[in-house]
Amino acid sequence: MTQSSAPASRAIPPTPRKGRDHRVDALRGAALGMMFVDHIPDNLLNRLTLRNLGFCDAAEIFVLLAGFASMLAYGRAFARESVRSAMNKLLRRCAKLYVFQVGMLLISIAVITQWRQIHWVPVDFLEPELAHGWTSLWRAMSLMALPGNLNILPLYIVLLLLFPVIYWVQRRSVWLALALSGCAWLTVNLDPALNLPNWLDPDGWYFNPFAWQFLFTLGALAAKVTEARGGDLPRYRLVVAFCWAYLAFSAVQEFPWAQWHLPNLAPLDIDPPLKTPLSPLRLIDVMSIFYLVQSSPTMSRFAASRTGQVLAVLGRHSLEVFSAGTLLDLFAKLLFATFGSHWALQIGINVIGLGTLFLLARALDRRKTQRKLEQKQTEQRTERQQAEAAQRGASHPVAAS
């Protein structure tokens, strides 16, 4: 045995698994669906989403799984390829995120500007400084100004650029990576003024990168653990019991009792935990959800079922689905502001919106499958041609010489 193979012999042996584990895709798909619903303020359906049934919401799940997916994609690239090749892949992804961010921004400003010429809507539909035209566009394009609902992709770009540092540190010590990342998160919770500037908000970025990097890091490190165990997190009864108890407490505490005209049964008289610094209550909430999903064989079977695959297909194309959902949210808000949020419009917007996102994801999934099939056929054809050429050369040695 060589010296380089010794560490692998001490690693946890992979757990055999039949087929692909779809839990992460399904969980991400559920988060994307909830994001679409939550970003329409007058949407009655958002009373039933995670935002009103716990301390965290879909954004925490999205960032956690972004870290998870980054370790699987770019962590493997750094391990198997040259640093230059891996960095090129990571930077191309950042560039794609930026293009989608700018695209959503330009479409949003254009739609709001044109809509306000036909129907009156509040100026703050985008941001007061941007709703009046294009004069401050350069600030938004340079990520110095982050409008509401257009602020999570810039966070993702920053976290991806930070990923090589996270990967390098965890290669030397997982505990060191956790300690450094956790200290930065704790510092922000003690001093929320530590943030990146946002021209549209004196408090800075709504998703504070110095705090949210901890959730991204936890997701990346969780990917290493699950990869060594065939996709599962180790399941401990006491941890499972704690997670369920905590989620039950957070659901009762954050349930919108007043909106349902019910007596308030919240056990504590506390303010909702802050989202910008990723308060501890929110962090524990999302980690509890992730642990229960990724350690559960039942959730693995559900994710592979027909219903689970509806969510998983959304999760496999998260960037496109999120961007389309954000623009559909804008049209939904404009329609509600113009025509009112009556039941018929509520049902129409939710059915058409969620249906459109699913059809988009399924079309992208089919195109991806077709491309893989064509690539495989091309490779097989090339191998066949090479084999035939070699055979002809062997049967005619004089001509080959």
N, C-alpha and C positions, 0 to 999 in steps of 0.2 A: 504493500500500500504506500502510495506516495504521500509526501507531507501535505500537499494541497488537498488531498481527499480525506484527511483525518477529521476535520471539523464536520464534514457531511455525515460521517459515521456516528457522530454523537447527536445528530439532529433527530427530531421526532419523526418516525417513519410515516410517510403519507398514508392516509386512510383510503382504501379503495372506494371508488364511487362510480355508480353506473350512470353514464351520460353526464351532461352539463348541469352544474348547479345554477339555477335561475333565481335564487333568492335575492341577490343584490340587484339584478335587473328589475325584478318585480317590486322591490322596495323603492327603487329609484322611480319607477313608473308611477307608483302610488303617490310619491312626493310631487312629481310633475303634475299629476291630476289635481292634487290639493292646491298647488301653487296657482293653477289656472282659476280655481274656484275662489281662493282666498284673495286674489288681486282684484276682485270685483267687489267693492265695499258693500253695495246694496244686495248682493247675492245671498239669498236666504240659505242656500246650500252650504255656505261656509260655516254655518252654525254647527255642522256635523263633522267638520274636518279637525285635524289634529290641533290646530291653533286654539280651538275652544274646548279641547278635551285633554289638555295637558299644558305643561310649561313651555315646551318647545313647539316648533311647527315644521313645515316641510323644508324650510331653508336649512335647518340644522342637518336634516337627513341628506339633503343635496350635497352639502359641503363635506360631511363625513364620508359619503360614498365617493366623492371626487378624490379624496385622499386615498381611499381603498383602490379605486380604479387606476390612479396614477402610479401606485406602487406596482400593480400588476403589469401595467403597460411600460412605463418608463424605468421602473426599477429593474425589470427583466432586460430592458434595452441597455442600461448601464452595466448590468452584470455580464451580458453576452456579446455586446458590441463595443466598438471604440467609444470613447467619451464624445468625440466629435459627432459620430453618427447618432448617438442617443440625444445629444443636445440639439441636433438638427430636427429630430422628431418632436422634441418638446417645444422648440421655438416655432415650428410650423403649426403646432396646436395652439400656441398663444396667439399667433398671427390670425388663425381662423376664428378664435374667440373674439379678437379685436374687430375683425371684419363684421361679424354678426352683431357685435355691440354697436358699431357705427351704423350699420344698416337699420337696426331697430330705432336708433336715435333719429336718423334722417326721416324714416317713414313716420315716426310718431309726431315730429314737428310738422311735417307736411300735412298729415291728416288733421291734426288739431287746428292748424292755421286755416285750412280750407273749410273744415266743419264750422268754425266760428264765423265764417262769412255767410253761412246759410242759417245756422241755428245757434242761439246763444248758449254757451256753456261756461262754467267758471274758469277764470284765467289759470287757476292753479291745477288744471288737469295734467299738465306736464310739470312745469315749475313757472312761477311768475316771471322769472328772468328769461326763460326760453320760450314761453308761450307767445311772446310778442314778435317773434321772428328769428332771424338767423345771425344776429349781431354777436351773440355770445357762443356761437356754435363751436368755435375753436377751443373754448375752455372744456366743453363736454368731450370733444374728440381727443383732447390731451389727457382725459381722465382727471382733470382738475375740478370738474363740476359733474356730479353724479345725480341725475334726476331719480325720483322715487320709481321703484319697479324696474329701473335700469342700472341697478347697483351691484348685482350679484356676479355678473360676468367679469367686471373689473377686479373683484375680489379673487375670483378663480384664476385670472391671469397672474396676479401677484403671487398667489399660492403656488402656482405651477413654476414660476420663476424661482421660488424659494425651494422647490422640491429637490434639486441637486444637493443643496446644503443638508436638508433633512436626510436624504439617502446617504450622504457621506458620513454624517455623524452616527446614524444608526448602524452603519456597517462596523464602526468601531465599538459602539456601545449603545444598545437599545435604551438602557436606563439613562445614559447621558442625554440622548435625544429627548426622552420624556421629561427629564429634569429641566433642560434648557427651554423647551417649548412650554412646559408648565409654568416656569418662572415668568416668562413673558406674559402668559395669560393672566397669572395672578397679579402681576404688576399693573396691568390695565384695569383689573377689577378694583385694585386699591387706588389707582389714579386714572380715572376715565379720560383725563385730558390728553393722555398719550394716544395719539391717533394721527392719521394722514389728513391733510387739509381738504376741505370740500367747499368750493366757492358758493354753493347753494345752501350750505348748512354750517353755521359757526361751530357746531359740535364735531365736525369732521365726517368721515365715512360712516354710513349707517352700519355697515358690517366692518367693524374695526379689524383690520388685518392682523394687528399685533395680538389680538385675542383669538380670532377665529382660526389662526394658524394651528392652534392647539388641537382643535377638532379635526382639522385636515391631517395633522400628524398622527393622531390617534387612529384615524382611518387607515393611513398608510401602514402603521405598525400592525394593525389588526389584519391587514392583508397578508403580512408575513406569517402570522400565526395560523390563519386559516389555510394558507397555501401548504404549510407543512402538515396539515391534518386533513387534507382532502376537501377543504372548503368549510369545515366546521370549526366553530369555537368550542373549547372544552365546556361541557355542561355540568354545573354543580348545583345541587338542589337548593342549597342555602342562597346562592346568588340568584337563581331563578325566583325563589320566594321573595327575596328583597326587591327584585325588579318589578314583579307583579304588584307588590304592596306599594312601591313608590309610584308606579303609574296609576294605580287606583287613587292614591292620595292626590296626585297632581290633577287627575281628571275631575275629582270632586271639588278641588280648590279652584280650578280655572273654568269650570262649567258656567256658561252664561245663564245663570238662574233667572236674572231679571228679564232677559229677552224671551224666555219661555214662560214668564209670569208665574214663577215658582218661588217658594221661600228659599232664601239663601242658606245652603247647607255647607258652605265652605268652612272648614274647621279653623282656619287662621285668618286674622284680619291683617293681611299684608298686601302690598302693591304687587302687581305682576312683575316677575323678574325681568331685568333689563336685557334687551336683545343685543344692543351695540357692543357691550363688553363681554357678551356670552356668559351671563351669570351662572354660578354653580348649579342652581336649580334647573336651568335649561340644559346644561351640559350632562348632568346625571340622567335627565329625562331621555335625551336622544341616545345616550349610551345604553340605557336600559332597553329601549326598543330594539336597537341593533343587536344587543346580546341575545335577547329572546328569539329574534328572527334567525340569526346566524348560528345558533346552537340547537335549533329545533328541527328534528327530522320531519315533524308534521308540516312545518312551513316549507321545507324542501319539497315535499310531495305536493303541497298547494301550489307552489311556484311552477311546478311542472304540469299542473292541470290546465284545462282549457281556460278557466277564469284567470289563473295566475299568468298565463301566457298573454292575455290581453294587457296586463300591466307590464309584463316583461318586454313586450315589443315596444312599448313607450320608452322604457328605461334603456333599451339598447341604442336609442337615437336621441339622447337627452338634449343635446345642443339644439338640434332642429326643432324638437317638440317644445322645448322651453321658449325659444324665440318666437315660434308661431303662436304659442299660448299667450305670450306677452302682448303681441299685436292684437290677437283676438280679445284679450282683456280690455285693451284700449277702446276697440269698437263697442264692446259691451258697456263700458262706462259711459261712452258718448250716447249710446242708445237709451240707457237708463236716465241720463241727465236730460235728454230731449223728450222722451215719450213716457217716462215714468217706469217704475220697477214693478209693474203689475204681474200677476201670475202667468199669463200667457207668454209675456216676454221673458220672464224668469225661466220657464220651461224651455222655450225655444233657444235661448242663449246657451243654456247648459247642455242641452241635447246636441245642438249643432256644434258648439265649441268642442266638447269632449269627443264627439263623433269625428269631427275634422282632424283632431290631433291623432286619434287612433288610425284613421285612414292614411294620414301622412306617414305615420310610423310604419304601418304595414307596407306601404309602397316603397319606403326606403329599405325595409327589411328584404323585400322581394328583389329589389335592385342589387342589394349587397349579395344576396344568395346567388343571383344570376352572374354577377361579376366573378364570384369565387368559382362557380361552375365553369365559366368561360376560361378563367385562368388555369384551372385544373386540366381542361381539355387541351389548352395550348401546350402545357407542360407535357402531357401525355403524347401529343402529336410530335413535339420536339424530340422526346425520348425515343419514339418509334422511328423517326427519321434518322437519328443518330445510330440506332441499332441496325437499321437497314444499310446505312452507309458502311458501318463496320463489317457487316456480313459480306457486302459486295467486295470490300477490300480484302477480306480473308479468302474469298473464293477466287480472286484474281491477283495473286501476289506479285506477278511480274508487272502488271499494269499499275498496281499500287506503288511499286518501287520506282 
